[in-house]
Amino acid sequence: MRCIADTAPRPGGSLPVVPAVRLREFRPRDVPVVADIVADALHEHYDASLYVSLSQQWPQGFLVAVSPLDRPVGFLLGVNQVEFEGRILMFAVDRDHRTQGIGSALMETFFERSRGRRLRRVTLEVRVSNATAIRFYTRYGFGVTDLLRGYYSDGENGYQMARDL
Ligand SMILES: CC(C)(COP(=O)(O)OP(=O)(O)OC[C@H]1O[C@@H](n2cnc3c(N)ncnc32)[C@H](O)[C@@H]1OP(=O)(O)O)[C@@H](O)C(=O)NCCC(=O)NCCS
């Protein structure tokens, strides 16, 4: 798994407005749609059991954005495997739902949950070529902390990024 995420105020200071989309915790029945988003957005294929087992580690850290019909349109999977540190393992929004503030809502809610758990830092990994995600993370206060050579299965380098909470 490779991925992301902050809580810096958005430019202008306003919170994202995401009409008709709400956030809730992951449920096992989300797996097929979440896996489709992962395949399309992240080009990865994971066994359904992985999502379920990761959700059990910190249920409040696996956030899903759903349509009014409760269909997932984006998600952020965060874990807390290191003391005081959260890590964003996967973060993606369905391509037809991007640039509507859903990613921002997921990120800001994840920061709230992380602070509520007394975490002090959040880390993530991102492909060096993923300019959209790097810009997004930078806007949310993440900075590059390391270059991960050959980190991805196709040999691409990754950046580790982090921000304090
Ligand atoms: C990164 C990603 C999750 C962001 O999700 P998103 O829902 O599009 O995020 P937002 O809508 O909150 O913000 C995206 C951009 O749209 C802009 N935006 C947000 N709401 C907007 C609106 N109503 N109208 C116009 N633009 C808007 C934001 O300012 C932001 O611009 P910026 O990043 O240039 O500053 C999404 O691009 C994605 O799924 N990418 C593919 C998967 C991926 O790369 N994941 C990260 C792997 S590490």
The ligand as a Gaussian input file, in Angstrom:
#p B3LYP/6-31G(d) Opt

LIG

0 1
 C       -5.489000      13.412000      -4.093000
 C       -7.016000      13.238000      -4.122000
 C       -7.433000      12.204000      -3.093000
 C       -7.671000      14.593000      -3.771000
 O       -9.089000      14.392000      -3.691000
 P      -10.135000      15.538000      -4.090000
 O      -11.466000      15.110000      -3.593000
 O      -10.016000      15.861000      -5.529000
 O       -9.585000      16.732000      -3.203000
 P      -10.233000      18.192000      -3.043000
 O      -11.418000      18.339000      -3.928000
 O      -10.435000      18.421000      -1.602000
 O       -9.044000      19.120000      -3.523000
 C       -8.459000      18.913000      -4.809000
 C       -8.302000      20.228000      -5.518000
 O       -9.580000      20.685000      -5.903000
 C       -9.774000      22.007000      -5.427000
 N      -11.194000      22.115000      -5.071000
 C      -11.783000      21.637000      -3.961000
 N      -13.090000      21.921000      -3.980000
 C      -13.319000      22.579000      -5.140000
 C      -14.476000      23.122000      -5.760000
 N      -15.667000      23.067000      -5.177000
 N      -14.336000      23.672000      -6.978000
 C      -13.133000      23.733000      -7.576000
 N      -12.003000      23.254000      -7.038000
 C      -12.103000      22.688000      -5.842000
 C       -8.886000      22.124000      -4.231000
 O       -8.518000      23.467000      -3.977000
 C       -7.707000      21.289000      -4.646000
 O       -6.804000      22.017000      -5.431000
 P       -5.218000      21.928000      -5.140000
 O       -4.895000      20.531000      -4.715000
 O       -4.625000      22.341000      -6.426000
 O       -4.992000      22.904000      -4.038000
 C       -7.487000      12.847000      -5.541000
 O       -6.898000      13.696000      -6.493000
 C       -7.210000      11.404000      -5.910000
 O       -7.951000      10.487000      -5.566000
 N       -6.103000      11.186000      -6.668000
 C       -5.787000       9.843000      -7.158000
 C       -5.310000       8.962000      -6.046000
 C       -4.070000       9.497000      -5.391000
 O       -3.169000       9.992000      -6.043000
 N       -4.026000       9.378000      -4.054000
 C       -2.885000       9.762000      -3.292000
 C       -1.901000       8.653000      -3.323000
 S       -0.558000       8.943000      -2.191000

